[in-house]
């Protein structure tokens, strides 16, 4: 089942990779450094605002779906969710629009934030349906909608940036149009499912008790990821933010795509196992996923660091390329730790609904990151921000792993993780031994191809996370009927 779910979510992750890499490659070339810095600030603000306003509701929709379905209360569950959305959208939307137009900010950044608010409200409405499809195991519908949203938003955004003078705001025009298009297909279906459902205050309160601490945790976690951009803008310049965001986005985005893939596939299965079959079943599901995370994510992070120079040369525009290659290895390491923490060790808190403990842990980590940034940025520039992020994530990862075991003991597949680390080291040694290829294209192709081949052979020989069995099962999936 886990393998089928991972394959089912693959189209979304491919779209995420195209949009993630394509966004950096295209937008750093069609936007000057300062404009790209405005885009990065708007993205960071949008993400933080989404977490504050809607993420708690989306998390509750996903977490309580299995229970509502088992008890025959799915209509009430959805009606409550859409009722809460309407209240938040009206109140938060009005406050956000007022705030953007009152604050003394650059007019072009103001325009970007205005369109970002519209995109946020439409995306949050779409997300209730998306979380429902994911929680119910309707992988094909989720994948089709999400992949279409990503690609339509990306392409429309490029078109608007190139054909108008909206600048960074054009990107958010694209995402708003994409969300609206997907809602045309999905919202009528979801409203029919919620029809005749009752909005229960007790259910809404349960959503808030679970989701509010989770949102607080994600706020602090988000500040760990993007808070340094505001400090860089204040202490250096918006152009420096563009350089930092380009390198950060390139490394962090790819790893985030991989971890989101695991989260999308594994989290609903783990919840169902926990609600229906108990702790042991949930632990077994989580343990299998953790072994696969090591198999795929360890070499992905190391590979990004190994090809930092040719990758940034080819993908990132010249105006923001100067510092991107230098910080990319740091961000690859912090992205690996962030992914393991968010998509594995946080499960101990979310399964047992101890999200308040998780929020407190991330608050302390965000405070440490703030202090380190204030100390490191004046000394090392944007490289100092990357160093601070690595240290803060390392401390947060250890804290979550230790504290989480008090509530839910997640398996630690040390054997598979050590094997994956050994195979990654062999891969790194092979890449380091390669001579320079002369051009960025050849250098990237040679390093990526050699590293990938060496890792696959090493992983197969070590049978990391039972990959030999996975390969055999994959061959059976593609074998013609009757063969």
C-alpha positions in Angstrom: 0.0 0.0 0.0 2.8 2.5 0.9 4.5 1.8 -2.5 1.3 2.4 -4.4 0.6 5.7 -2.5 4.2 6.9 -3.2 3.8 6.2 -6.9 0.3 7.8 -6.9 1.7 11.1 -5.6 4.7 11.1 -8.0 3.0 13.4 -10.6 2.7 16.1 -7.9 6.3 15.8 -6.9 7.4 16.0 -10.5 5.4 19.1 -10.9 6.9 20.5 -7.7 10.4 19.9 -9.1 9.6 21.6 -12.4 8.0 24.6 -10.6 10.7 24.7 -7.9 13.7 24.6 -10.2 11.9 26.4 -13.0 10.9 29.2 -10.7 14.5 29.8 -9.7 15.8 29.4 -13.2 13.2 31.7 -14.9 12.5 34.3 -12.2 16.1 35.0 -11.4 16.6 35.6 -15.1 13.6 37.8 -15.8 13.8 39.7 -12.6 16.6 41.9 -11.4 18.1 41.1 -7.9 16.0 43.7 -6.1 12.7 42.6 -7.7 13.6 38.9 -6.9 14.2 40.0 -3.4 10.7 41.6 -3.2 9.3 38.3 -4.6 11.2 36.4 -1.9 9.9 38.7 0.9 6.3 38.4 -0.5 6.6 34.6 -0.6 7.9 34.5 2.9 5.1 36.8 4.1 2.5 34.8 2.3 3.6 31.5 3.8 3.7 32.9 7.3 0.3 34.5 6.9 -1.2 31.2 5.6 0.2 29.4 8.6 -1.3 32.0 11.0 -4.7 32.1 9.4 -5.6 28.7 7.7 -3.0 26.0 8.4 -4.6 25.0 11.7 -7.9 24.4 9.9 -6.3 22.4 7.1 -4.4 20.3 9.6 -7.6 19.6 11.6 -9.5 18.6 8.4 -6.8 16.0 7.6 -6.3 14.8 11.2 -10.0 14.2 12.1 -11.1 12.9 8.7 -10.6 9.2 9.5 -12.5 9.5 12.8 -15.4 11.4 11.2 -15.6 8.9 8.4 -15.7 5.9 10.8 -18.5 7.5 12.8 -20.6 8.6 9.8 -20.1 12.3 10.5 -18.2 13.3 7.4 -20.9 15.8 6.3 -20.7 17.6 9.7 -17.0 17.5 9.6 -16.8 19.2 6.2 -19.7 21.7 7.0 -17.8 22.8 10.1 -14.6 23.2 8.1 -16.2 25.3 5.4 -18.0 27.4 8.0 -14.8 28.2 9.8 -13.1 29.0 6.5 -15.8 31.6 5.7 -15.4 33.4 9.0 -11.5 33.4 8.8 -11.6 34.5 5.1 -13.8 37.5 5.8 -12.0 38.7 9.0 -8.4 37.9 8.0 -8.9 39.1 4.4 -10.2 42.5 5.6 -7.4 42.9 8.1 -4.7 41.9 5.6 -5.9 44.2 2.9 -6.1 47.1 5.4 -2.6 46.3 6.8 -0.9 46.1 3.4 -2.3 49.5 2.4 -1.6 51.2 5.7 2.0 50.1 6.2 4.7 52.3 4.7 6.2 49.8 2.2 7.5 50.0 -1.3 4.6 50.3 -3.8 5.8 47.3 -5.9 6.1 45.2 -2.8 2.7 46.4 -1.8 1.3 45.3 -5.1 2.9 41.9 -4.7 1.4 41.4 -1.2 -2.0 42.5 -2.4 -2.2 39.8 -5.1 -0.6 37.4 -2.6 -3.6 37.9 -0.3 -6.1 37.0 -3.1 -4.0 33.9 -3.9 -4.0 33.0 -0.2 -7.8 33.1 0.2 -8.4 31.1 -3.0 -5.7 28.5 -2.2 -7.0 28.0 1.4 -10.5 27.3 0.1 -9.1 24.8 -2.4 -6.9 23.2 0.3 -9.9 22.0 2.4 -10.9 19.8 -0.6 -7.3 18.7 -1.2 -6.7 17.6 2.4 -10.0 15.7 2.2 -9.0 13.8 -0.9 -5.6 13.0 0.6 -7.0 11.8 3.9 -9.7 9.7 2.1 -7.0 8.0 0.0 -8.3 9.5 -3.3 -4.8 9.8 -4.6 -5.6 10.2 -8.3 -7.9 13.2 -7.8 -5.5 14.9 -5.4 -2.6 14.4 -7.7 -4.5 15.7 -10.8 -5.7 18.8 -9.0 -2.4 19.6 -7.3 -0.2 19.0 -10.3 -2.5 21.1 -12.5 -2.6 23.9 -9.9 1.2 24.0 -9.8 1.8 24.0 -13.5 -1.0 26.5 -14.4 0.1 28.9 -11.7 3.7 28.7 -12.8 3.0 29.2 -16.5 0.4 32.0 -16.0 2.8 33.7 -13.6 5.6 33.7 -16.1 3.3 35.1 -18.8 2.1 37.9 -16.5 5.6 38.9 -15.4 6.8 39.0 -19.1 3.8 40.9 -20.5 3.0 43.4 -17.8 4.7 45.8 -15.5 3.4 44.1 -12.4 6.8 42.7 -11.5 6.8 40.2 -8.7 3.1 40.6 -8.3 2.6 38.7 -11.5 3.7 35.5 -9.9 0.8 35.7 -7.4 -1.6 36.6 -10.2 -0.6 33.2 -11.7 -1.2 31.3 -8.5 -4.6 33.0 -7.9 -5.8 32.1 -11.4 -4.6 28.5 -10.9 -6.5 28.2 -7.6 -9.6 29.6 -9.1 -9.5 27.2 -12.0 -9.1 24.2 -9.8 -12.0 25.4 -7.6 -14.3 25.4 -10.6 -13.7 21.6 -10.8 -13.5 20.7 -7.2 -15.6 23.1 -5.0 -19.0 21.9 -6.3 -18.0 18.3 -5.5 -16.9 19.2 -2.0 -20.0 21.3 -1.3 -22.2 18.4 -2.3 -20.3 16.2 0.2 -20.9 18.8 2.9 -24.5 19.4 2.0 -27.0 18.9 4.9 -24.1 18.7 7.3 -24.4 20.6 10.6 -21.8 23.0 11.9 -21.0 21.9 15.4 -19.4 24.4 17.9 -17.9 21.5 19.8 -16.3 20.1 16.6 -15.0 23.6 15.7 -13.5 23.9 19.2 -11.9 20.4 18.8 -10.4 21.6 15.5 -8.9 24.7 17.2 -7.5 22.8 20.2 -5.6 20.5 17.8 -4.8 23.0 15.1 -3.9 26.2 17.0 -0.7 24.8 18.7 0.2 23.1 15.5 0.0 26.4 13.6 2.1 28.1 16.4 4.7 25.4 15.9 4.7 25.9 12.2 5.0 29.6 12.6 8.2 29.2 14.6 9.4 26.5 12.2 8.7 28.9 9.3 10.6 31.6 11.0 13.5 29.2 11.2 13.3 28.9 7.4 12.6 32.4 6.2 12.9 34.7 9.2 16.5 35.4 8.2 15.4 37.0 5.0 13.8 39.9 6.9 17.0 40.3 8.9 19.1 40.3 5.7 16.8 42.9 4.2 17.2 45.1 7.2 20.9 44.6 7.8 22.2 44.3 4.2 19.7 44.9 1.3 16.8 43.5 -0.7 19.3 42.5 -3.3 21.1 40.4 -0.8 17.8 38.8 0.0 17.5 37.8 -3.6 20.9 36.2 -3.6 20.2 34.3 -0.4 16.7 33.3 -1.5 18.0 31.9 -4.9 20.5 29.6 -3.2 18.1 28.7 -0.4 15.2 28.0 -2.8 17.3 25.8 -5.1 18.4 23.4 -2.3 15.5 23.6 0.1 12.9 23.3 -2.5 14.1 20.0 -4.0 14.4 18.4 -0.5 11.1 19.8 0.6 9.5 18.3 -2.5 10.8 14.9 -1.6 9.7 15.1 2.1 6.3 16.5 1.1 6.0 13.4 -1.1 6.6 11.2 1.8 4.3 13.2 4.1 1.4 13.2 1.5 1.7 9.4 1.1 2.5 8.3 4.6 0.7 10.6 6.9 -2.9 9.5 6.0 -1.9 5.9 6.2 -0.3 6.3 9.6 -3.4 8.1 10.9 -5.7 5.4 9.7 -3.5 2.7 11.2 -3.4 4.6 14.5 -7.2 5.1 14.6 -8.2 1.7 13.4 -5.4 -0.7 14.5 -3.6 1.0 17.3 -0.1 2.1 18.2 1.9 -0.9 16.9 0.4 -0.6 13.4 1.1 3.1 13.2 4.7 2.5 14.4 5.2 -0.2 11.7 4.0 2.2 9.0 6.2 5.0 10.3 9.2 2.8 10.5 9.0 1.7 6.9 8.7 5.3 5.8 11.7 6.4 7.9 13.9 3.8 6.3 12.8 5.0 2.8 13.5 8.6 3.8 17.1 7.7 4.6 17.4 5.8 1.3 16.2 8.7 -0.8 16.9 11.9 1.2 20.5 11.3 2.4 21.9 11.1 -1.1 19.6 13.9 -2.4 21.0 16.4 0.2 24.6 15.3 -0.4 24.2 15.4 -4.1 23.0 19.0 -4.0 26.1 20.0 -2.1 28.4 18.1 -4.5 27.0 19.8 -7.6 26.5 23.2 -6.1 28.7 25.2 -8.5 27.6 23.8 -11.8 24.0 23.7 -10.7 23.8 27.3 -9.7 25.7 28.3 -12.8 23.1 26.7 -15.0 19.9 27.5 -13.2 20.4 30.8 -11.3 20.5 34.1 -13.0 23.8 36.0 -13.0 22.4 38.9 -10.9 21.9 36.7 -7.8 24.4 33.9 -8.6 27.4 35.3 -6.7 26.6 33.9 -3.2 24.1 31.2 -4.1 26.7 28.4 -4.7 28.5 29.2 -1.4 25.4 28.8 0.8 23.8 25.9 -1.1 25.7 23.1 0.8 24.7 24.6 4.1 21.0 24.8 3.0 21.1 21.2 1.8 22.2 20.1 5.2 19.6 22.2 7.0 16.9 21.1 4.6 17.6 17.4 5.4 17.3 18.1 9.1 14.2 20.1 8.6 12.6 17.4 6.6 13.4 14.6 9.0 12.0 16.7 11.9 8.9 18.0 10.2 7.8 14.9 8.3 8.9 12.2 10.7 9.7 13.3 14.3 6.8 15.7 14.5 4.4 12.7 14.0 4.9 11.8 17.6 3.2 15.0 18.6 0.5 15.2 15.9 -0.6 11.6 16.3 -1.1 12.0 20.1 -2.4 15.6 19.7 0.4 17.0 21.9 0.9 19.9 19.5 1.5 22.4 22.3 4.7 20.7 23.2 5.8 20.8 19.6 5.0 24.5 19.5 7.1 25.3 22.6 10.0 23.3 21.2 9.9 25.2 17.9 9.5 28.6 19.7 12.8 28.0 21.5 14.5 26.9 18.3 13.3 30.0 16.4 14.6 32.2 19.3 18.0 30.5 19.0 18.0 31.1 15.2 17.2 34.8 15.7 20.1 35.2 18.1 22.5 33.4 15.9 21.5 35.4 12.8 21.9 38.7 14.7 25.4 37.5 15.6 26.5 35.9 12.4 25.1 38.2 9.6 27.3 41.2 10.6 30.3 38.8 10.6 29.8 36.6 7.6 27.0 38.2 5.6 24.4 35.9 4.0 26.7 32.8 4.7 26.2 33.6 8.4 22.5 33.3 8.0 22.9 29.8 6.4 25.3 28.7 9.2 22.8 29.9 11.8 20.0 27.9 10.1 22.0 24.7 10.2 22.8 25.1 13.9 19.2 25.9 14.8 17.8 23.0 12.9 20.3 20.6 14.4 19.2 21.6 17.9 15.5 21.5 17.0 15.8 18.0 15.4 17.5 16.6 18.5 14.9 18.2 20.8 11.9 16.9 18.9 13.4 13.4 18.6 14.0 13.2 22.4 10.8 14.9 23.6 8.6 13.1 21.1 9.4 9.7 22.5 7.7 10.7 25.7 4.4 10.7 23.8 4.8 8.2 21.0 7.8 6.1 20.3 8.7 6.4 16.7 11.0 3.6 15.3 14.6 4.6 14.6 15.8 2.4 11.7 19.5 2.9 12.5 20.6 0.0 10.3 19.0 1.5 7.2 20.2 5.0 8.1 23.8 3.9 8.6 23.7 2.0 5.3 22.3 5.0 3.5 25.0 7.1 5.1 27.7 4.7 4.0 26.3 4.5 0.4 26.2 8.4 0.3 29.8 8.5 1.5 30.8 6.2 -1.3 28.9 8.3 -3.8 30.6 11.5 -2.5 34.1 9.9 -2.8 33.3 8.9 -6.4 32.2 12.4 -7.3 35.2 14.1 -5.6 37.5 11.8 -7.7 36.1 13.1 -11.0 38.2 15.6 -13.0 36.6 18.9 -14.0 34.6 18.6 -17.2 35.3 22.1 -18.5 31.7 23.4 -18.9 28.9 23.6 -16.4 26.6 21.3 -18.4 29.2 18.6 -18.7 30.3 19.0 -15.1 26.8 18.7 -13.8 26.0 15.7 -16.1 29.2 13.9 -15.2 28.9 14.4 -11.5 25.2 13.8 -11.2 25.3 10.7 -13.5 28.3 9.2 -11.8 27.1 9.9 -8.3 23.6 8.6 -9.0 24.9 5.4 -10.6 27.4 4.7 -7.7 24.7 5.3 -5.1 22.1 3.0 -6.8 24.7 0.2 -7.0 25.7 0.7 -3.4 22.1 0.9 -2.2 21.2 -2.3 -4.0 24.3 -4.1 -2.7 23.5 -3.0 0.9 19.7 -3.6 0.4 18.8 -0.3 2.1 15.2 -0.3 3.4 14.6 -3.5 1.5 15.1 -1.7 -1.9 15.6 -5.0 -3.7 12.1 -6.1 -2.8 10.8 -2.7 -3.9 12.4 -3.0 -7.3 11.0 -6.5 -7.7 7.5 -5.3 -6.8 7.9 -2.3 -9.2 8.8 -4.7 -12.0 5.7 -6.7 -11.3 3.5 -3.6 -11.4 4.6 -2.9 -15.0 4.5 -6.5 -16.2 1.7 -7.1 -18.8 -1.3 -9.1 -17.6 -0.8 -12.8 -18.1 3.0 -12.5 -18.6 
